[in-house]
Amino acid sequence: MKRSKTSKQWMREHVNDVYVQRAKAAGYRSRAAYKLLEIAARDRLLKPGMVVVDLGAAPGGWAQVARAQVGARGLVVALDVLEMAPLPGVTFLQGDLREDATVNALAGTLAGRGIDLVLSDMSPNISGIAVSDQARVMHLAEIALEFAVKHLQPRGSLLVKVFQGSGFQEFLGQMRSQFESVVTRKPEASRGRSSELYLLGKGRVGGYRRGN
């Protein structure tokens, strides 16, 4: 199949991307690792001993960063409907986080430990149709928020990818109703022409307690 001009342009940008090159040199599975590294450093997001759940984790760039920073006492669980090659120190669960079987498998892995941080860099396959892409990425963000609200322990945090556009302000309002503070982040590794932003909610109001 002949590649479109858009596909060829993306491939050229990808090959020449400084963060792609840095990720390869550092052994990260994706350039997205640098987005989390920047946000984590700025907001002191990852700490030794934390329990982190990474939604839509494949190919594993964010899980790598999280695992390195939470250390041996911490726990990183990566979830995705896609397959992901094993990562040392990371527990991978393949399944849909909206299904009971996946949630039950996660509960078994946690073994009673509360979740401190939910990460979501989930993104749909981009069609190039702006309205459709916007709706789909915001839907994934809503799934991540619903999961976090249900499973985070009190004062836990959520870092989630969104796109600026339709539904953004409404979603921001939902985040603010669930966390003590919500800030927007646009890391340097985000491509300049991309409308992606990250919302960081800290201090989950209420939250999951064992026995609830």
C-alpha positions in Angstrom: 0.0 0.0 0.0 1.3 3.4 -1.0 2.0 5.7 2.0 0.2 9.0 2.3 2.0 12.3 2.4 1.0 12.6 6.1 2.4 9.2 6.8 5.7 10.0 5.1 6.0 13.3 6.9 5.4 11.6 10.3 8.0 9.0 9.5 10.6 11.7 8.6 9.9 13.6 11.8 10.0 10.4 13.9 13.4 9.3 12.5 14.9 12.7 13.0 13.3 13.3 16.4 15.8 14.1 19.1 13.7 12.3 21.7 13.5 9.2 19.6 17.2 9.2 19.3 17.7 9.8 23.0 15.3 7.1 23.9 17.1 4.6 21.8 20.5 5.6 23.3 19.1 5.3 26.8 17.3 2.1 26.3 13.8 3.5 26.7 11.0 1.8 24.8 9.5 5.0 23.6 10.2 8.7 23.4 7.2 9.2 25.7 9.5 8.3 28.6 10.9 11.8 28.5 7.4 13.3 29.0 7.0 11.4 32.3 10.6 12.1 33.4 10.0 15.9 33.0 6.6 15.9 34.7 7.8 13.6 37.5 10.8 15.8 38.2 8.8 19.1 38.2 6.0 17.8 40.4 7.9 15.2 42.5 5.4 12.7 41.2 7.3 9.4 41.7 8.8 8.4 45.0 10.4 5.2 46.4 7.9 2.7 47.7 4.9 3.9 45.6 2.3 1.7 44.0 1.8 2.8 40.4 -0.7 1.6 37.8 0.1 2.5 34.2 -3.0 2.3 31.9 -2.5 1.6 28.2 1.1 0.9 29.1 2.5 -0.7 25.8 5.2 -0.5 24.7 6.3 0.3 28.3 8.2 3.6 28.3 6.3 5.1 31.2 6.4 1.8 33.2 10.2 1.8 32.8 10.5 5.3 34.2 8.1 4.5 37.1 9.9 1.3 38.0 13.3 3.0 38.2 12.0 5.7 40.5 9.7 3.7 42.9 12.5 1.2 43.6 12.5 -2.3 45.0 9.9 -1.4 47.7 7.5 0.0 45.1 5.2 -1.8 42.7 4.4 -1.0 39.1 1.5 -2.7 37.3 1.1 -2.1 33.6 -2.3 -2.7 31.9 -3.0 -2.8 28.2 -5.3 -4.6 25.8 -2.2 -5.0 23.6 0.7 -7.4 24.3 3.8 -5.9 25.9 7.2 -7.5 26.1 8.2 -8.2 29.7 9.9 -5.5 31.7 12.1 -6.4 34.7 10.3 -5.5 37.9 7.0 -4.6 36.2 3.9 -6.7 36.4 2.0 -6.7 33.2 -1.7 -7.6 32.9 -3.2 -7.9 29.5 -6.9 -7.0 29.4 -9.6 -4.3 29.3 -9.6 -2.3 32.5 -13.4 -2.0 32.2 -13.8 -5.8 32.6 -14.2 -7.5 35.9 -11.6 -10.1 35.0 -8.9 -7.5 34.6 -9.9 -5.6 37.7 -9.8 -8.9 39.7 -6.4 -9.7 38.3 -5.2 -6.3 39.4 -6.6 -6.7 42.9 -4.8 -10.0 43.2 -1.5 -8.4 42.1 -1.9 -5.5 44.5 -2.5 -8.0 47.4 -4.1 -5.3 49.5 -1.8 -2.4 48.8 -3.4 0.9 47.9 -2.7 2.6 44.6 -0.8 5.9 45.0 -0.6 6.9 41.3 -2.5 6.2 38.1 -0.8 7.0 34.8 -2.6 7.2 31.5 -0.8 8.0 28.3 -3.6 6.3 26.3 -4.2 7.5 22.8 -6.4 6.1 20.0 -5.2 5.3 16.6 -5.2 8.8 15.0 -7.4 9.0 12.0 -6.6 12.5 11.0 -10.3 13.5 11.4 -10.0 16.1 14.1 -13.5 15.8 15.6 -13.3 12.0 15.7 -9.8 11.9 17.2 -10.8 14.5 19.8 -13.8 12.5 20.9 -11.9 9.3 21.1 -9.0 10.6 23.2 -11.3 12.3 25.6 -13.3 9.1 26.0 -10.1 7.3 27.0 -9.3 10.1 29.4 -12.8 9.6 31.0 -12.1 5.9 31.3 -8.8 6.7 33.1 -10.5 9.1 35.4 -13.3 6.7 36.3 -10.7 4.0 37.1 -8.7 6.4 39.2 -11.7 7.7 41.1 -12.7 4.1 41.9 -9.3 2.6 42.8 -7.0 5.4 44.1 -6.4 5.5 47.8 -7.0 8.9 49.6 -4.7 11.6 48.4 -3.6 9.6 45.4 -2.8 11.1 42.1 -3.7 10.8 38.4 -1.7 11.9 35.4 -3.7 11.6 32.2 -3.3 12.7 28.6 -6.0 14.8 26.9 -6.3 16.9 23.8 -7.3 20.6 23.8 -10.6 21.0 22.1 -14.2 19.8 22.5 -14.9 18.3 25.9 -11.6 19.5 27.4 -13.2 22.1 29.8 -15.9 19.7 30.9 -13.3 17.0 31.7 -11.1 19.6 33.5 -14.1 20.3 35.7 -14.6 16.6 36.5 -10.9 16.4 37.5 -11.2 19.4 39.8 -14.2 17.8 41.5 -12.2 14.7 42.4 -8.7 16.1 43.3 -7.5 18.8 45.6 -5.4 20.4 42.9 -5.3 20.0 39.1 -2.6 21.4 36.9 -1.8 21.2 33.2 1.5 20.2 31.8 3.0 20.4 28.3 6.4 18.6 28.5 9.1 19.5 26.0 9.0 16.0 24.5 5.4 16.7 23.3 5.5 17.6 19.7 4.9 21.3 19.2 2.1 20.9 16.6 0.3 18.3 18.8 -2.7 19.5 20.8 -1.9 17.0 23.6 -1.7 18.1 27.2 -1.4 16.3 30.5 -3.6 16.9 33.4 -2.2 16.1 36.8 -4.6 15.7 39.7 -3.1 15.5 43.1 -4.8 14.7 46.4 -7.7 12.4 45.6 -10.7 13.5 47.5 -12.1 10.5 49.4 -10.6 7.6 47.6 -10.6 3.8 48.0 -10.1 2.2 51.4 -9.6 -1.5 51.9 -12.9 -3.0 53.0 -15.0 -0.5 51.0 
